[in-house]
Amino acid sequence: MTAAWIAADWGTSNLRLWAIGSEGEVIGRDSSSSGMGTLAPEGYEPALLALAEKYLGDGPTDVLVCGMAGAKQGWVEAPYASAPCKPSGLAPVSAPTNDPRLRVRILPGVSQQDPADVMRGEETQVAGFLAGNPDFDGILCLPGTHSKWVHVSAGEIVSFRTFMTGELFSLLSSQSVLRHSLHGEGWDDSAFAEAASEAMSRPERLGSSLFSLRAASLLTGLAPGTARARLSGMLIGLELAAARPYWLGQRVALIGGPLLTEPYAKALAAQGLAPETHDGDNLALAGLTAARMALV
């Protein structure tokens, strides 16, 4: 089936693609592990064609891309809009292609000067959220490798902060002494809740609390699933402690898949909040669609 246009979310680890039909319907969804982290600039077009070629016709097909393909190390650098700004505050940048069937444009990211911060891809999910919730005034939390807390008001990104929570979990569980205690299945909700609460109230104890996971594994046979839940709770609790000015007394919406949003929802519920939850993939497509409509 030939696509009228193609939407793509190009992250550090993965490429997600939606083929859009002439009536705006999704006629195909594809993904690959060809993320920005694995590609040189000359590798982007082949990686895109591997997923998109079956949707291309004889003439040029518009491809609108958000995310890390626009990073300095990506396909072509797309500039940052400076917050406060609309989520799609600048025009997209054309990417060089050899195949005449492709016409690729990459959406810009958003930057913040003080404190210094940047986002690429999340702003498109914010745009998708605002397309369905134009009067929203509050906080959007996008958990992930680099979690974002975004203050949105009057249709603009007012400010935001990034936390390396997911990357810290990955590094600690794979490259620190804790790796010996975390391999295994299972999860312990009560251990997660206790660790999150302790980290929020006593964040200065994190270094000691982390090593206690290893010690408990050696001395009491702490189950790997419980250890993983505690580690996740510690790091998310630490994030929530630092992000308290964002969420305290605010309307909060979580954006992402259940695996990412559920722990945050539970930790916030323990603080008396009832956050909304929205699917990140759907909002990425909604944001790309809104950007596409603004271009035609």
C-alpha positions as CSV (number, residue, x, y, z in Angstrom):
1,M,0.0,0.0,0.0
2,T,1.3,3.4,-1.0
3,A,1.5,6.0,1.8
4,A,0.4,9.6,1.4
5,W,3.2,10.5,3.9
6,I,5.2,8.8,6.6
7,A,5.7,9.7,10.2
8,A,8.9,8.6,12.1
9,D,10.1,8.9,15.7
10,W,13.8,8.3,15.7
11,G,15.2,7.7,19.2
12,T,18.7,6.8,20.5
13,S,17.8,3.1,20.5
14,N,15.0,2.6,18.1
15,L,13.2,3.8,15.0
16,R,9.4,3.8,14.9
17,L,7.5,4.5,11.7
18,W,3.9,5.0,10.7
19,A,2.7,4.9,7.1
20,I,-0.3,7.3,6.7
21,G,-3.0,6.8,4.0
22,S,-4.8,9.4,1.9
23,E,-7.6,9.7,4.5
24,G,-5.2,10.1,7.4
25,E,-5.5,6.5,8.5
26,V,-2.5,4.4,9.6
27,I,-1.9,1.8,6.9
28,G,1.3,0.4,8.5
29,R,3.4,0.4,11.6
30,D,7.1,-0.7,11.7
31,S,10.0,-0.4,14.0
32,S,13.7,-1.4,14.2
33,S,16.6,-1.2,16.5
34,S,18.4,1.2,14.1
35,G,18.5,4.1,16.6
36,M,20.7,7.1,16.5
37,G,23.2,5.4,18.8
38,T,24.1,2.8,16.1
39,L,24.2,5.0,13.0
40,A,26.6,7.2,11.2
41,P,25.1,10.0,9.1
42,E,25.3,7.9,5.9
43,G,23.4,5.1,7.6
44,Y,20.1,6.9,8.2
45,E,18.7,6.7,4.6
46,P,19.3,2.9,4.3
47,A,17.8,2.4,7.8
48,L,14.7,4.4,6.8
49,L,14.3,2.6,3.5
50,A,14.5,-0.8,5.2
51,L,11.2,0.1,6.9
52,A,9.6,2.6,4.5
53,E,10.3,1.2,1.0
54,K,7.2,-0.9,0.8
55,Y,5.1,2.2,1.3
56,L,6.7,4.3,-1.3
57,G,5.2,5.1,-4.7
58,D,7.0,6.3,-7.9
59,G,7.0,10.0,-6.9
60,P,8.5,11.6,-3.8
61,T,6.9,10.8,-0.4
62,D,7.1,13.2,2.5
63,V,8.7,11.8,5.6
64,L,8.4,13.8,8.8
65,V,10.8,12.8,11.6
66,C,11.1,13.8,15.2
67,G,13.7,12.8,17.7
68,M,17.4,12.1,17.7
69,A,17.9,12.0,14.0
70,G,18.1,15.8,14.3
71,A,20.9,15.7,16.9
72,K,24.4,17.0,16.3
73,Q,25.4,13.3,15.9
74,G,22.4,12.5,13.8
75,W,21.3,12.6,10.2
76,V,21.3,16.4,10.0
77,E,21.3,18.8,12.9
78,A,17.9,20.5,13.5
79,P,18.1,23.6,15.7
80,Y,16.5,24.0,19.1
81,A,13.6,26.3,19.8
82,S,14.2,28.1,23.0
83,A,11.7,27.7,25.9
84,P,9.3,29.2,26.6
85,C,7.9,28.3,23.2
86,K,5.3,26.2,21.4
87,P,6.3,22.5,21.2
88,S,7.0,22.9,17.5
89,G,8.4,26.3,17.6
90,L,10.7,26.2,14.5
91,A,10.4,24.9,11.0
92,P,11.7,21.4,10.2
93,V,15.0,20.9,8.5
94,S,15.5,19.0,5.2
95,A,17.7,15.9,5.4
96,P,19.9,14.9,2.4
97,T,18.7,11.8,0.5
98,N,19.9,9.9,-2.6
99,D,16.6,8.1,-3.3
100,P,14.3,10.5,-5.2
101,R,11.2,8.8,-3.6
102,L,12.1,10.3,-0.3
103,R,11.6,13.9,0.9
104,V,12.7,13.9,4.5
105,R,12.2,16.7,7.0
106,I,13.3,16.6,10.7
107,L,11.5,18.5,13.4
108,P,13.6,20.7,15.8
109,G,14.0,20.1,19.5
110,V,13.6,22.4,22.4
111,S,16.3,24.0,24.6
112,Q,16.4,25.8,27.9
113,Q,19.3,28.1,28.9
114,D,19.0,28.2,32.7
115,P,19.3,25.6,34.0
116,A,20.8,24.2,30.7
117,D,18.6,21.4,29.3
118,V,17.5,20.0,25.9
119,M,14.9,17.6,24.5
120,R,14.4,15.9,21.2
121,G,11.3,13.9,20.5
122,E,9.5,14.5,23.8
123,E,8.4,17.9,22.5
124,T,6.5,16.1,19.7
125,Q,4.7,14.0,22.3
126,V,3.9,17.2,24.2
127,A,2.5,18.7,21.0
128,G,0.4,15.6,20.5
129,F,-0.9,15.8,24.0
130,L,-1.8,19.5,23.6
131,A,-3.6,18.7,20.3
132,G,-6.1,16.7,22.3
133,N,-5.9,18.8,25.5
134,P,-5.4,22.4,24.3
135,D,-6.4,24.0,27.7
136,F,-4.1,21.9,29.8
137,D,-2.2,23.8,32.5
138,G,0.1,21.6,34.5
139,I,3.0,19.2,34.4
140,L,3.8,16.4,31.9
141,C,6.1,13.7,33.0
142,L,7.7,11.6,30.4
143,P,9.6,8.7,32.1
144,G,12.4,7.0,30.2
145,T,16.2,6.8,29.9
146,H,16.2,10.5,30.4
147,S,13.0,11.4,32.1
148,K,11.4,14.8,31.4
149,W,9.3,17.0,33.7
150,V,7.6,19.7,31.5
151,H,5.6,22.7,32.7
152,V,3.0,23.4,30.1
153,S,0.7,26.5,30.1
154,A,-1.2,28.5,27.5
155,G,-0.1,25.9,24.8
156,E,3.6,26.5,25.5
157,I,6.5,24.6,27.1
158,V,7.3,27.0,29.9
159,S,10.2,25.1,31.4
160,F,11.5,21.6,31.9
161,R,14.0,19.4,33.7
162,T,15.7,16.2,32.6
163,F,16.7,13.3,35.0
164,M,19.0,10.5,33.9
165,T,17.0,8.0,36.0
166,G,16.7,5.3,33.4
167,E,20.3,5.5,32.3
168,L,21.5,5.4,36.0
169,F,19.4,2.2,36.5
170,S,20.9,0.6,33.4
171,L,24.5,1.5,34.4
172,L,24.1,0.4,38.0
173,S,22.4,-2.8,37.1
174,S,24.9,-3.8,34.4
175,Q,28.2,-2.2,35.2
176,S,28.4,-1.7,39.0
177,V,28.9,-4.2,41.9
178,L,25.1,-4.4,42.1
179,R,24.9,-6.4,38.8
180,H,25.6,-9.5,40.9
181,S,22.5,-9.0,42.9
182,L,19.9,-8.0,40.3
183,H,19.9,-10.7,37.7
184,G,16.6,-12.6,37.8
185,E,12.9,-12.2,37.4
186,G,10.2,-10.9,39.7
187,W,9.2,-7.6,41.3
188,D,8.2,-6.5,44.8
189,D,5.7,-3.7,45.0
190,S,6.1,-3.1,48.7
191,A,9.9,-3.0,48.4
192,F,9.6,-0.4,45.6
193,A,7.2,1.7,47.6
194,E,9.4,1.6,50.7
195,A,12.6,2.5,48.8
196,A,10.9,5.3,46.9
197,S,9.5,6.8,50.1
198,E,12.9,6.6,51.9
199,A,14.7,8.1,48.9
200,M,12.3,11.0,48.8
201,S,12.6,11.7,52.6
202,R,16.4,11.1,52.9
203,P,18.0,11.5,49.4
204,E,21.4,12.1,51.0
205,R,21.5,8.4,51.9
206,L,21.4,7.1,48.3
207,G,25.1,6.0,48.1
208,S,24.8,4.0,51.3
209,S,21.4,2.6,50.4
210,L,22.7,1.4,47.1
211,F,25.5,-0.7,48.6
212,S,23.0,-2.1,51.1
213,L,21.4,-3.9,48.2
214,R,24.6,-5.8,47.6
215,A,25.1,-6.5,51.3
216,A,21.6,-7.8,51.7
217,S,22.1,-10.1,48.8
218,L,25.2,-11.5,50.4
219,L,24.0,-11.7,54.0
220,T,20.2,-12.5,53.7
221,G,19.8,-13.8,50.2
222,L,17.8,-10.8,49.0
223,A,15.8,-12.0,46.0
224,P,16.9,-10.3,42.7
225,G,13.3,-9.2,42.0
226,T,13.2,-7.4,45.3
227,A,16.6,-5.9,44.8
228,R,15.6,-4.6,41.4
229,A,12.4,-3.1,42.8
230,R,14.4,-1.4,45.6
231,L,16.9,0.0,43.1
232,S,14.1,1.4,40.9
233,G,12.3,2.8,44.0
234,M,15.5,4.5,45.2
235,L,16.2,6.2,41.8
236,I,12.6,7.2,41.1
237,G,12.2,8.5,44.7
238,L,15.4,10.5,44.2
239,E,14.0,12.0,41.0
240,L,10.7,12.8,42.6
241,A,12.5,14.6,45.5
242,A,14.3,16.8,43.0
243,A,11.3,17.3,40.8
244,R,9.0,18.2,43.8
245,P,8.6,21.9,42.7
246,Y,7.2,20.6,39.4
247,W,4.6,18.1,40.7
248,L,3.6,19.4,44.2
249,G,0.1,20.8,44.0
250,Q,0.0,20.4,40.3
251,R,-2.1,18.6,37.7
252,V,0.2,15.8,36.4
253,A,-0.1,13.7,33.3
254,L,2.3,10.7,32.7
255,I,3.2,10.0,29.1
256,G,4.7,6.6,28.0
257,G,4.0,2.9,28.0
258,P,2.8,1.0,31.1
259,L,6.2,-0.4,32.0
260,L,7.6,3.1,32.4
261,T,4.6,5.0,33.7
262,E,3.2,2.6,36.3
263,P,6.1,2.9,38.8
264,Y,5.8,6.7,38.6
265,A,2.1,6.6,39.1
266,K,2.4,4.4,42.2
267,A,5.2,6.6,43.7
268,L,3.1,9.8,43.0
269,A,-0.1,8.2,44.4
270,A,1.8,7.6,47.7
271,Q,2.3,11.4,47.7
272,G,-1.4,12.0,47.3
273,L,-1.5,12.7,43.6
274,A,-3.7,11.0,41.0
275,P,-1.8,11.4,37.8
276,E,-3.4,10.9,34.4
277,T,-1.7,8.4,32.0
278,H,-1.4,8.7,28.2
279,D,0.2,6.4,25.7
280,G,3.5,7.8,24.4
281,D,3.4,6.2,20.9
282,N,-0.1,7.6,20.2
283,L,1.0,11.1,21.3
284,A,4.1,10.9,19.2
285,L,2.0,10.2,16.1
286,A,-0.5,12.9,17.1
287,G,2.3,15.4,17.4
288,L,3.8,14.4,14.1
289,T,0.4,14.7,12.5
290,A,-0.2,18.1,13.9
291,A,3.2,19.2,12.6
292,R,2.4,17.8,9.2
293,M,-1.0,19.6,9.1
294,A,0.9,22.9,9.8
295,L,3.2,22.3,6.8
296,V,0.6,21.6,4.1
